[in-house]
Amino acid sequence: MNKATLSAIGLFLITLVSFWIVQNMSKPRILVLHSYYTDFSWVNDINIGLERILEKQAYKVRYHYMDTKRHTGEAFKQRAGATARDMIDNWQPDVIIAVDDNAQAYVSRYYVNHPDVTIIFTGVNKEESTYGYDKGNNVTGVLERINYDAVKGVLLQMLPENKRRIFHISDASPTSEGIHTEIDSFDWSPLNFIESVQCQTFDDWKKVIKEAETKTDFILYTHYHTLRQSDDPEAPNMKPKEVMDWTVANSSLPGVSFWGFYVEDGGMMAVALSPYEQGELAAEMAVDVIENQRPASTIPVKTSRLFVMYMRDSAIQKRMKDLNLPLIYEAFSRATDNHYP
């Protein structure tokens, strides 16, 4: 092979690589910023929803996990936020899909009205104004709101009239604070809502669960992921599965949650927020912004609407002797592969 041929081949390869680099650099960039980590099923299921939409597009998508569910201290959250902001400033995404409240509080709120970044939030429990999003021209997204009417409807079908006292328990995380406000203000009648309790430590949780045996017929479970192992503010958190293992072994009361992880950890049933919906809606908004050059401020904020049924047979058989659960809920959980033995 002569020098002219080698030079031509070399020039062709350089041109090809240069073209590939230019094409790759010009692809729209989306950063999926998660508050938590992939050990939390909610995160993985939201990713499934995102990927259903984004896999059809030729975008550069990067995932970043702040891991603030396992590490709940303020110092860690501040460091995680600073790390994510440094990465954003260096990588310069066109769109940030920020998932759950900590991603908003420690990262994306710093980019409100940024001229080159669109913020699309999802899984947000607090109000838009909490993060200044109500004043942003580059922000839209999806508010995470529990379908309390659906939960109430299920309970009214399940509970006999003489067993309609309901009680709510959770950890004391920032997410739980907002949920407590919603649960306390919701009209549960004709169910008899007793009270709503937040727990700081696992010992607090144990005490409340044991006392509930005498004053309620049914427990509403929300988050239990930030229960500390002791009263020490720096004490590590309990593993969620260990919390639920103890609860299942020590409580005779039936219960329901609004998230599927409760059933995955051993609980009885969940009328669960759909993480797939949260991911799909956010991804659709991102596509609208990129493909149609549509300003985020012209895309209406949406509120989660759908729910998914989760059921665990062993827990239901143990606690449902006097309760009536329509077959359609079991069929729903089986059809969506959320039915456990």
C-alpha positions as a Markdown table, in Angstrom:
| # | Residue | x | y | z |
|---|---|---|---|---|
| 1 | Met | 0.0 | 0.0 | 0.0 |
| 2 | Asn | 1.6 | 3.3 | -1.1 |
| 3 | Lys | 1.8 | 6.5 | 0.9 |
| 4 | Ala | -0.9 | 8.2 | -1.1 |
| 5 | Thr | -3.4 | 5.4 | -0.2 |
| 6 | Leu | -2.3 | 5.4 | 3.4 |
| 7 | Ser | -2.7 | 9.2 | 3.6 |
| 8 | Ala | -6.2 | 8.9 | 2.0 |
| 9 | Ile | -7.3 | 6.3 | 4.5 |
| 10 | Gly | -5.9 | 8.3 | 7.4 |
| 11 | Leu | -7.7 | 11.4 | 6.2 |
| 12 | Phe | -10.9 | 9.5 | 5.8 |
| 13 | Leu | -10.6 | 8.1 | 9.4 |
| 14 | Ile | -9.8 | 11.5 | 10.8 |
| 15 | Thr | -12.8 | 13.0 | 9.0 |
| 16 | Leu | -15.1 | 10.2 | 10.2 |
| 17 | Val | -14.0 | 10.5 | 13.8 |
| 18 | Ser | -14.3 | 14.3 | 13.7 |
| 19 | Phe | -17.8 | 14.0 | 12.3 |
| 20 | Trp | -18.7 | 11.5 | 15.0 |
| 21 | Ile | -17.4 | 13.8 | 17.7 |
| 22 | Val | -19.3 | 16.8 | 16.3 |
| 23 | Gln | -22.5 | 14.8 | 16.0 |
| 24 | Asn | -22.1 | 13.4 | 19.5 |
| 25 | Met | -21.4 | 16.8 | 21.0 |
| 26 | Ser | -24.4 | 18.4 | 19.3 |
| 27 | Lys | -26.8 | 15.9 | 20.8 |
| 28 | Pro | -29.2 | 17.4 | 23.3 |
| 29 | Arg | -28.1 | 16.6 | 26.9 |
| 30 | Ile | -30.4 | 15.5 | 29.6 |
| 31 | Leu | -29.3 | 15.1 | 33.2 |
| 32 | Val | -31.6 | 12.8 | 35.3 |
| 33 | Leu | -30.8 | 13.9 | 38.9 |
| 34 | His | -32.1 | 11.6 | 41.6 |
| 35 | Ser | -32.4 | 12.5 | 45.2 |
| 36 | Tyr | -31.9 | 8.9 | 46.2 |
| 37 | Tyr | -30.0 | 5.8 | 45.0 |
| 38 | Thr | -30.8 | 2.7 | 43.0 |
| 39 | Asp | -31.2 | 0.6 | 46.2 |
| 40 | Phe | -34.7 | 2.3 | 46.4 |
| 41 | Ser | -37.2 | 0.6 | 44.1 |
| 42 | Trp | -39.0 | 4.0 | 43.6 |
| 43 | Val | -35.9 | 5.3 | 41.8 |
| 44 | Asn | -35.6 | 2.3 | 39.5 |
| 45 | Asp | -39.2 | 2.4 | 38.6 |
| 46 | Ile | -39.1 | 6.1 | 37.7 |
| 47 | Asn | -36.1 | 5.3 | 35.5 |
| 48 | Ile | -38.2 | 2.7 | 33.7 |
| 49 | Gly | -40.9 | 5.3 | 33.0 |
| 50 | Leu | -38.2 | 7.8 | 31.8 |
| 51 | Glu | -36.6 | 5.3 | 29.5 |
| 52 | Arg | -39.9 | 4.3 | 27.9 |
| 53 | Ile | -39.9 | 7.8 | 26.4 |
| 54 | Leu | -36.2 | 8.7 | 26.2 |
| 55 | Glu | -35.0 | 5.5 | 24.5 |
| 56 | Lys | -36.8 | 6.6 | 21.4 |
| 57 | Gln | -34.7 | 9.8 | 21.1 |
| 58 | Ala | -31.1 | 10.4 | 20.1 |
| 59 | Tyr | -30.1 | 12.3 | 23.3 |
| 60 | Lys | -27.2 | 12.1 | 25.6 |
| 61 | Val | -28.7 | 11.1 | 29.0 |
| 62 | Arg | -26.7 | 11.0 | 32.2 |
| 63 | Tyr | -27.9 | 9.7 | 35.6 |
| 64 | His | -26.7 | 11.1 | 38.9 |
| 65 | Tyr | -27.7 | 9.8 | 42.3 |
| 66 | Met | -27.4 | 12.0 | 45.4 |
| 67 | Asp | -28.1 | 9.1 | 47.8 |
| 68 | Thr | -29.8 | 11.3 | 50.4 |
| 69 | Lys | -32.2 | 8.5 | 51.6 |
| 70 | Arg | -29.4 | 6.5 | 53.2 |
| 71 | His | -27.4 | 9.6 | 54.2 |
| 72 | Thr | -29.9 | 12.0 | 55.8 |
| 73 | Gly | -27.5 | 14.4 | 57.6 |
| 74 | Glu | -27.5 | 18.0 | 56.5 |
| 75 | Ala | -23.8 | 18.1 | 55.9 |
| 76 | Phe | -24.0 | 15.2 | 53.5 |
| 77 | Lys | -26.9 | 16.7 | 51.7 |
| 78 | Gln | -25.0 | 20.0 | 51.3 |
| 79 | Arg | -22.0 | 18.1 | 49.9 |
| 80 | Ala | -24.2 | 16.0 | 47.6 |
| 81 | Gly | -25.8 | 19.2 | 46.3 |
| 82 | Ala | -22.5 | 20.9 | 45.7 |
| 83 | Thr | -21.1 | 17.9 | 43.8 |
| 84 | Ala | -24.2 | 17.8 | 41.6 |
| 85 | Arg | -24.0 | 21.5 | 40.8 |
| 86 | Asp | -20.3 | 21.2 | 39.9 |
| 87 | Met | -21.2 | 18.4 | 37.5 |
| 88 | Ile | -24.0 | 20.5 | 36.0 |
| 89 | Asp | -21.7 | 23.5 | 35.5 |
| 90 | Asn | -19.1 | 21.3 | 33.8 |
| 91 | Trp | -21.3 | 19.1 | 31.7 |
| 92 | Gln | -23.8 | 21.8 | 30.8 |
| 93 | Pro | -27.0 | 19.8 | 30.2 |
| 94 | Asp | -29.9 | 21.3 | 28.2 |
| 95 | Val | -32.5 | 19.8 | 30.5 |
| 96 | Ile | -32.3 | 18.7 | 34.2 |
| 97 | Ile | -35.0 | 16.2 | 35.1 |
| 98 | Ala | -34.8 | 16.5 | 38.9 |
| 99 | Val | -36.5 | 13.7 | 40.9 |
| 100 | Asp | -37.9 | 14.1 | 44.4 |
| 101 | Asp | -37.6 | 17.0 | 46.8 |
| 102 | Asn | -34.0 | 16.9 | 47.8 |
| 103 | Ala | -32.8 | 17.3 | 44.2 |
| 104 | Gln | -34.9 | 20.5 | 44.1 |
| 105 | Ala | -33.8 | 21.8 | 47.5 |
| 106 | Tyr | -30.0 | 21.2 | 47.1 |
| 107 | Val | -29.5 | 21.5 | 43.3 |
| 108 | Ser | -32.0 | 22.5 | 40.7 |
| 109 | Arg | -33.5 | 25.6 | 42.5 |
| 110 | Tyr | -30.1 | 27.2 | 41.9 |
| 111 | Tyr | -30.8 | 27.1 | 38.2 |
| 112 | Val | -34.2 | 28.9 | 38.2 |
| 113 | Asn | -34.3 | 31.4 | 35.3 |
| 114 | His | -30.9 | 30.1 | 34.0 |
| 115 | Pro | -30.8 | 31.0 | 30.3 |
| 116 | Asp | -29.3 | 27.7 | 29.1 |
| 117 | Val | -31.0 | 25.1 | 31.3 |
| 118 | Thr | -34.6 | 23.8 | 31.5 |
| 119 | Ile | -35.7 | 22.3 | 34.8 |
| 120 | Ile | -38.3 | 19.6 | 34.8 |
| 121 | Phe | -39.1 | 18.4 | 38.3 |
| 122 | Thr | -41.0 | 15.2 | 39.2 |
| 123 | Gly | -41.8 | 13.3 | 42.4 |
| 124 | Val | -42.2 | 16.6 | 44.2 |
| 125 | Asn | -44.2 | 16.6 | 47.4 |
| 126 | Lys | -43.9 | 20.2 | 48.4 |
| 127 | Glu | -45.3 | 23.2 | 46.6 |
| 128 | Glu | -43.6 | 24.8 | 43.6 |
| 129 | Ser | -43.1 | 28.0 | 45.5 |
| 130 | Thr | -40.9 | 26.2 | 48.1 |
| 131 | Tyr | -38.1 | 26.2 | 45.5 |
| 132 | Gly | -38.9 | 29.4 | 43.7 |
| 133 | Tyr | -40.3 | 27.5 | 40.7 |
| 134 | Asp | -43.5 | 29.7 | 40.7 |
| 135 | Lys | -41.2 | 32.6 | 39.6 |
| 136 | Gly | -39.2 | 30.6 | 37.1 |
| 137 | Asn | -39.6 | 30.9 | 33.3 |
| 138 | Asn | -37.5 | 27.7 | 32.7 |
| 139 | Val | -39.4 | 25.3 | 35.0 |
| 140 | Thr | -42.2 | 22.9 | 34.7 |
| 141 | Gly | -42.8 | 19.4 | 36.0 |
| 142 | Val | -44.9 | 16.9 | 37.9 |
| 143 | Leu | -46.2 | 17.2 | 41.4 |
| 144 | Glu | -46.4 | 13.9 | 43.4 |
| 145 | Arg | -49.8 | 13.8 | 45.1 |
| 146 | Ile | -51.3 | 10.7 | 46.7 |
| 147 | Asn | -54.6 | 9.7 | 45.4 |
| 148 | Tyr | -56.4 | 9.8 | 48.7 |
| 149 | Asp | -59.8 | 9.3 | 47.2 |
| 150 | Ala | -58.7 | 6.0 | 45.7 |
| 151 | Val | -57.2 | 4.8 | 49.0 |
| 152 | Lys | -60.4 | 5.9 | 50.8 |
| 153 | Gly | -62.5 | 4.0 | 48.3 |
| 154 | Val | -60.5 | 0.8 | 48.8 |
| 155 | Leu | -60.8 | 1.1 | 52.6 |
| 156 | Leu | -64.5 | 1.7 | 52.5 |
| 157 | Gln | -64.9 | -1.6 | 50.5 |
| 158 | Met | -62.6 | -3.5 | 52.9 |
| 159 | Leu | -63.6 | -2.3 | 56.4 |
| 160 | Pro | -66.8 | -3.3 | 58.1 |
| 161 | Glu | -68.7 | -0.4 | 59.7 |
| 162 | Asn | -67.6 | -1.4 | 63.2 |
| 163 | Lys | -63.9 | -1.4 | 62.2 |
| 164 | Arg | -63.3 | 1.9 | 60.5 |
| 165 | Arg | -60.7 | 3.6 | 62.9 |
| 166 | Ile | -57.6 | 4.4 | 60.9 |
| 167 | Phe | -54.2 | 5.7 | 62.0 |
| 168 | His | -51.1 | 7.0 | 60.2 |
| 169 | Ile | -47.5 | 6.5 | 61.1 |
| 170 | Ser | -44.2 | 7.6 | 59.4 |
| 171 | Asp | -40.7 | 8.7 | 60.0 |
| 172 | Ala | -39.9 | 12.4 | 60.6 |
| 173 | Ser | -38.3 | 13.2 | 57.2 |
| 174 | Pro | -39.0 | 16.4 | 55.3 |
| 175 | Thr | -41.0 | 14.4 | 52.8 |
| 176 | Ser | -43.1 | 13.0 | 55.6 |
| 177 | Glu | -43.9 | 16.4 | 57.0 |
| 178 | Gly | -45.7 | 17.4 | 53.8 |
| 179 | Ile | -47.6 | 14.1 | 53.6 |
| 180 | His | -48.7 | 14.5 | 57.2 |
| 181 | Thr | -50.3 | 17.8 | 56.4 |
| 182 | Glu | -52.2 | 16.3 | 53.5 |
| 183 | Ile | -53.4 | 13.3 | 55.4 |
| 184 | Asp | -54.4 | 15.3 | 58.4 |
| 185 | Ser | -56.4 | 17.7 | 56.3 |
| 186 | Phe | -58.1 | 15.1 | 54.0 |
| 187 | Asp | -61.8 | 14.3 | 54.7 |
| 188 | Trp | -61.6 | 10.6 | 55.6 |
| 189 | Ser | -65.3 | 10.4 | 56.7 |
| 190 | Pro | -67.2 | 8.1 | 57.1 |
| 191 | Leu | -63.9 | 6.5 | 58.2 |
| 192 | Asn | -62.8 | 7.5 | 61.6 |
| 193 | Phe | -59.3 | 9.1 | 61.3 |
| 194 | Ile | -57.6 | 8.9 | 64.8 |
| 195 | Glu | -54.3 | 10.6 | 64.4 |
| 196 | Ser | -51.0 | 10.9 | 62.5 |
| 197 | Val | -47.7 | 10.3 | 64.2 |
| 198 | Gln | -44.1 | 11.0 | 63.1 |
| 199 | Cys | -41.2 | 9.0 | 64.6 |
| 200 | Gln | -37.6 | 10.0 | 64.9 |
| 201 | Thr | -36.1 | 6.7 | 66.1 |
| 202 | Phe | -36.8 | 3.0 | 65.7 |
| 203 | Asp | -37.7 | 2.8 | 69.4 |
| 204 | Asp | -40.3 | 5.6 | 68.9 |
| 205 | Trp | -41.7 | 3.5 | 66.0 |
| 206 | Lys | -41.9 | 0.4 | 68.1 |
| 207 | Lys | -43.7 | 2.2 | 70.9 |
| 208 | Val | -46.3 | 3.8 | 68.5 |
| 209 | Ile | -46.9 | 0.5 | 66.7 |
| 210 | Lys | -47.6 | -1.4 | 70.0 |
| 211 | Glu | -49.9 | 1.4 | 71.3 |
| 212 | Ala | -51.8 | 1.4 | 68.0 |
| 213 | Glu | -53.1 | -2.2 | 68.8 |
| 214 | Thr | -55.6 | -0.7 | 71.3 |
| 215 | Lys | -56.8 | 2.4 | 69.5 |
| 216 | Thr | -57.2 | 1.7 | 65.8 |
| 217 | Asp | -58.4 | -1.0 | 63.4 |
| 218 | Phe | -56.2 | -0.1 | 60.4 |
| 219 | Ile | -52.8 | 1.6 | 59.8 |
| 220 | Leu | -51.7 | 3.9 | 57.0 |
| 221 | Tyr | -48.0 | 3.5 | 56.4 |
| 222 | Thr | -45.9 | 6.1 | 54.5 |
| 223 | His | -42.1 | 6.5 | 54.8 |
| 224 | Tyr | -40.0 | 4.7 | 57.4 |
| 225 | His | -36.6 | 5.1 | 55.8 |
| 226 | Thr | -35.0 | 7.7 | 58.0 |
| 227 | Leu | -35.7 | 6.2 | 61.5 |
| 228 | Arg | -32.5 | 6.5 | 63.5 |
| 229 | Gln | -31.1 | 3.6 | 65.4 |
| 230 | Ser | -30.9 | 5.7 | 68.6 |
| 231 | Asp | -31.6 | 9.2 | 70.0 |
| 232 | Asp | -28.2 | 10.4 | 68.9 |
| 233 | Pro | -28.8 | 12.9 | 66.0 |
| 234 | Glu | -25.8 | 11.4 | 64.2 |
| 235 | Ala | -26.9 | 7.8 | 64.7 |
| 236 | Pro | -27.2 | 5.9 | 61.4 |
| 237 | Asn | -30.6 | 5.0 | 60.0 |
| 238 | Met | -32.3 | 1.7 | 60.3 |
| 239 | Lys | -32.5 | -0.5 | 57.2 |
| 240 | Pro | -36.1 | -0.1 | 55.9 |
| 241 | Lys | -36.5 | -3.9 | 55.5 |
| 242 | Glu | -35.5 | -4.4 | 59.2 |
| 243 | Val | -38.1 | -1.9 | 60.3 |
| 244 | Met | -40.8 | -3.6 | 58.3 |
| 245 | Asp | -39.7 | -7.1 | 59.4 |
| 246 | Trp | -40.2 | -6.1 | 63.0 |
| 247 | Thr | -43.5 | -4.4 | 62.2 |
| 248 | Val | -44.9 | -7.4 | 60.4 |
| 249 | Ala | -43.9 | -9.7 | 63.3 |
| 250 | Asn | -45.2 | -7.5 | 66.1 |
| 251 | Ser | -48.4 | -5.9 | 64.8 |
| 252 | Ser | -51.6 | -7.8 | 64.3 |
| 253 | Leu | -53.3 | -4.9 | 62.5 |
| 254 | Pro | -53.9 | -4.8 | 58.7 |
| 255 | Gly | -52.3 | -1.9 | 56.9 |
| 256 | Val | -51.9 | -0.1 | 53.6 |
| 257 | Ser | -49.3 | 2.2 | 52.1 |
| 258 | Phe | -49.2 | 4.7 | 49.2 |
| 259 | Trp | -45.9 | 3.3 | 47.9 |
| 260 | Gly | -45.0 | -0.2 | 46.6 |
| 261 | Phe | -41.8 | -0.5 | 48.6 |
| 262 | Tyr | -44.0 | -1.2 | 51.7 |
| 263 | Val | -45.2 | -4.4 | 50.2 |
| 264 | Glu | -41.7 | -5.3 | 48.8 |
| 265 | Asp | -40.4 | -5.0 | 52.3 |
| 266 | Gly | -43.1 | -7.4 | 53.7 |
| 267 | Gly | -46.2 | -5.2 | 54.1 |
| 268 | Met | -49.8 | -6.2 | 53.3 |
| 269 | Met | -51.0 | -3.9 | 50.5 |
| 270 | Ala | -50.4 | -0.6 | 48.7 |
| 271 | Val | -52.6 | 1.6 | 46.7 |
| 272 | Ala | -49.4 | 3.1 | 45.3 |
| 273 | Leu | -48.4 | 6.2 | 43.4 |
| 274 | Ser | -47.3 | 5.2 | 40.0 |
| 275 | Pro | -43.5 | 5.8 | 39.6 |
| 276 | Tyr | -43.9 | 4.9 | 35.9 |
| 277 | Glu | -46.3 | 7.8 | 35.4 |
| 278 | Gln | -43.9 | 10.2 | 37.2 |
| 279 | Gly | -41.1 | 9.2 | 34.9 |
| 280 | Glu | -43.1 | 9.2 | 31.7 |
| 281 | Leu | -44.7 | 12.6 | 32.2 |
| 282 | Ala | -41.3 | 14.2 | 33.0 |
| 283 | Ala | -39.7 | 12.6 | 29.9 |
| 284 | Glu | -42.5 | 13.7 | 27.7 |
| 285 | Met | -42.0 | 17.3 | 28.9 |
| 286 | Ala | -38.3 | 17.1 | 28.1 |
| 287 | Val | -39.0 | 15.8 | 24.6 |
| 288 | Asp | -41.5 | 18.7 | 24.1 |
| 289 | Val | -38.9 | 21.2 | 25.2 |
| 290 | Ile | -36.1 | 19.8 | 23.0 |
| 291 | Glu | -38.0 | 18.8 | 19.8 |
| 292 | Asn | -40.5 | 21.7 | 19.7 |
| 293 | Gln | -38.2 | 24.3 | 21.2 |
| 294 | Arg | -41.1 | 25.0 | 23.6 |
| 295 | Pro | -40.4 | 27.2 | 26.7 |
| 296 | Ala | -41.0 | 25.3 | 29.9 |
| 297 | Ser | -43.2 | 28.1 | 31.2 |
| 298 | Thr | -45.7 | 27.3 | 28.5 |
| 299 | Ile | -46.0 | 23.6 | 29.6 |
| 300 | Pro | -48.5 | 23.3 | 32.4 |
| 301 | Val | -47.4 | 21.6 | 35.6 |
| 302 | Lys | -49.1 | 18.3 | 36.0 |
| 303 | Thr | -50.2 | 16.4 | 39.1 |
| 304 | Ser | -49.8 | 12.6 | 39.5 |
| 305 | Arg | -53.1 | 10.8 | 38.9 |
| 306 | Leu | -52.5 | 7.0 | 38.5 |
| 307 | Phe | -52.0 | 4.3 | 41.1 |
| 308 | Val | -50.8 | 0.7 | 41.0 |
| 309 | Met | -52.0 | -2.1 | 43.3 |
| 310 | Tyr | -49.4 | -4.1 | 45.3 |
| 311 | Met | -50.4 | -7.1 | 47.5 |
| 312 | Arg | -48.7 | -9.8 | 49.6 |
| 313 | Asp | -50.7 | -13.0 | 50.0 |
| 314 | Ser | -49.2 | -14.1 | 53.3 |
| 315 | Ala | -49.8 | -10.8 | 55.1 |
| 316 | Ile | -53.4 | -10.6 | 53.7 |
| 317 | Gln | -54.3 | -14.1 | 54.8 |
| 318 | Lys | -53.0 | -13.3 | 58.3 |
| 319 | Arg | -54.8 | -10.0 | 58.8 |
| 320 | Met | -57.9 | -10.1 | 56.5 |
| 321 | Lys | -60.1 | -12.6 | 58.3 |
| 322 | Asp | -62.8 | -10.0 | 59.0 |
| 323 | Leu | -62.2 | -7.8 | 56.0 |
| 324 | Asn | -63.6 | -7.9 | 52.4 |
| 325 | Leu | -61.2 | -7.3 | 49.6 |
| 326 | Pro | -62.8 | -7.3 | 46.1 |
| 327 | Leu | -61.1 | -9.7 | 43.7 |
| 328 | Ile | -60.4 | -6.9 | 41.2 |
| 329 | Tyr | -57.6 | -5.6 | 43.4 |
| 330 | Glu | -55.8 | -8.9 | 43.4 |
| 331 | Ala | -56.3 | -9.1 | 39.6 |
| 332 | Phe | -54.8 | -5.7 | 39.3 |
| 333 | Ser | -51.8 | -6.5 | 41.3 |
| 334 | Arg | -51.2 | -9.8 | 39.5 |
| 335 | Ala | -51.6 | -8.2 | 36.1 |
| 336 | Thr | -49.0 | -5.6 | 36.9 |
| 337 | Asp | -46.6 | -8.2 | 38.4 |
| 338 | Asn | -46.9 | -6.6 | 41.9 |
| 339 | His | -48.4 | -9.7 | 43.7 |
| 340 | Tyr | -46.2 | -11.4 | 46.3 |
| 341 | Pro | -46.5 | -14.7 | 48.0 |
